[in-house]
């Protein structure tokens, strides 16, 4: 704050006001807020106070120790069942040592606080133990340069208690100094102070002791009545070493001494006139704030005057006392503790009033309001208008008269309506004030207009009389504008606008008739305004729009409101109009419910600022005044706003807690003095302030994490423990975490704001999340990982702390997500896979061996059977017809030959699949070997690399296994069909898929190559209408096989005369309704007529001897006939042959099958 | 590195290609061998004119539909006399062997293929 002459004088005289027993209507610049039991303090009697290095405020009362964070109190009291609780509830002194430890002195023991355990360690006096404290009564605490604790003892009820105990916290050793030569009577010690030089000063009831470190001796300073340069007294109660090294000594009754330790000079301060000297010689507290001022608390045991708080600027002692009529004065009782916190808030603890605090940084806004019993104060809380008369005088219009405020003396002079006195004010309800000339002032009221002349102190009235032209219209005057140049007065009233020619007194109802509203937007005039830049334009605000009148031409421009159009006036009821000198082409308009508007005179368009699109807290505007820096001060229904038109999102809001009279102002009750002060009137008096006196507090809150909750359950740790903890470690299912924190700034803690950020260590830092005033941040469903949680806080002026508080957190992954488990799982999966594959390969190889064995076995078996049957048949059939025997034998031989051919062919063909099975199996073994090698050498490589190698190998393994299976199956199939063949042709007819059977037979032929190795081209021509037929499968298969074999043979032995001869066999089927036919056709040499006749005869063959049995077709013929079918052959030489079989689709029984 | 040995393998069984590819994986990777495959005699002859034009060896099955292995052998020997052809077949009888050799086959291997032997003999490789 600038210490200009006026302001200092104002400071002093306002201070003087505080002295008067009648109090003052003005509230001075020191405005106290209170914290008492209502807010949670254990008792209103405060005995000690301290702010620790974390920022918490510790308050000692006779009923326990409190810790305040700006929002809540944590209370520490004696609990007989808890040995870690504080030793006694009667707190006498508090000290934080250089290592951050809190020591608490009580009436029964000294305590050391352990924040992480939330426990107190008590030190007590044991009578017989010389190594314990001298007494349990602690009255003072101090730390010396060596880190030892000095404990002063005194008991107000027992003067024999006294002395000093010195405790070494590391060794636990205690030294006792009773400070008395006489027996065991100790001297009560009340105060301890340590100087920069390491000298400890001990204030006792018998003088001041000086302890010399070098020789560990005490020297005593006392009052010497003969020496004016000795101490004023011997009963030393308070000590303070100030920033200049002077020792201040507070006595009980003899006032205050300032002692220079180096020169030995003493300066005495004794009680004297209020406002100049101390009011009492009984000193109860001394403190120095960072600005160098000294604060002294005094008591009045004789009760002549109330106890006081003094502020000494090294010239005079300003006094602050409790005033029961004014809530913002010091709390009641005697001052016991004075502490300045990190944010320059001064805390004063009294013994009846709890804590009184005042923010030295942010001065409250001067607020004037009526006070009961103060007749020279403001008459009415309803203030409507202002007019400055001179630097020291301001006229204030209220609902109960006109006030002339002498700012220097703080006195209000009242001017009221006096019935019977025609030159008094026409009506007490003053609504508007405007200057006229050097001596006069127009006063508009609810009932009439007045012209006040200062020289005479009289009012000339202009009242409404119906029918008279020279009178003002009926109704209350709302606004006045004096056009000096034209000697006219504009009067805005509830029924319209009027203009009075002052010289003649003639009043013209300019546009005032309620019937004629076509030219003005409304009759209900709210305000009149002219800017200096455009003195010829009169702005008229009405309840239904904005108008401007050109005073020269009389031209009217009308601006109507349209809430929906963003470039129109936002609301119809205009309440305030002003301009900014720097923005001369614009007019600023406030409205009753539409926020702020800026009218651009060039375009005629409005820009609006409301609660929604800017930081304006409310949309109701009562008044607007500009300041010299280009800001607009706006009285809204949510506080006084300092608005920056360039940055509409950065506003400062001042509310009742800053001294604003209330949230309800009177429309039009805003005024700017020629020197730039702003006055605003409302329903609780008025504010008048200089905008340049406002400064943001640069002190940012200290952020402290007070606790955290996991899954909603609070984790019981002290804030100190959390802040000092390395990190919080949680398991994976504890992933819902909420952090609680406070920003320690006590000026307006409810307006402290917070923002948080949670960074994951593996990712980029995230964005700050603004929490407003909320003091909790919740995170749900956090993934496992490492996090750092940052908190920043801003004070109530919006200044953010640059340093964040942070805490590390780690959420452990569940055991199934840890890397080592994953590796383990992978390796075991691979191992299992390998094992499984190997096993399968082994099984498949085994199975293949089995199959081969089976094949060999079966072949062997069959050969054995052949021999056995042969001999058996020889034996059994010997006596039967020789033909039959021979025939049977030959039939068998034919079968066997056929079977043998097929077997040979099959065995030949199994070689192919077996080729694959063996080779793929071998390959797989090699691959597995490779896999093993890879895995063996994988230990020093990354899992990714290893997998890159393993994946293709595993792929091949899988493929090979599939191939093995496939070919194995194939071999299996071949063997099966061969076995089928071996089973013979007898059997019962069964539903068979004809075409499948034919395909199989073709396969047999193709793969056996007809026995010659030359491939055959067999074409199929199937009639798909034939589905299943009821036949003996093997029998018909045999027949078709035989025919095909014959066809193959025929083709192979045929040297065709055609050049591009392609030997082709066609297998055709046809649906004949109840029957079906099979045709085997070839384009071979054909069968000559003479051969064809004998075709189906047994033993008939055209093959060379030894080649074929000649029974094939005969057998075929028999089989077909037993199926009730027909077989025929047709052929022409050189044109191929075809055999046709016709069979019924359903055969009931087989006759005489072989 | 010397030129890889380029060979054409002809067999109507599709798995033969897979088998040979796997069997010669290392050799292929080292650049010692380069294999081309055909699934019929006609396909083989086409390949010899295009992508397999620079093969030095043909390995062919005998028992194939359409053109048999022996027919293919005859065709190759008439068009590319320098080209080595070996029959790889399931037929294990002397008659077939004689026929193959008489048509100019350089070798005759029976299935199941012993790849160790194959590699050693045919490719002169360390198996």
Interface residues (C-beta under 8 A of the other chain):
Chain A: X908 X909 X911 X912 X914 X915 X916 X918 X919 X920 X922 X923 X956 X959 X960 X963 X966 X967 X1006 X1007 X1009 X1013 X1014 X1015 X1017
Chain B: X13 X15 X16 X18 X19 X22 X23 X62 X63 X64 X65 X66 X68 X90 X91 X92 X93 X95 X96 X110 X111 X112 X113 X115
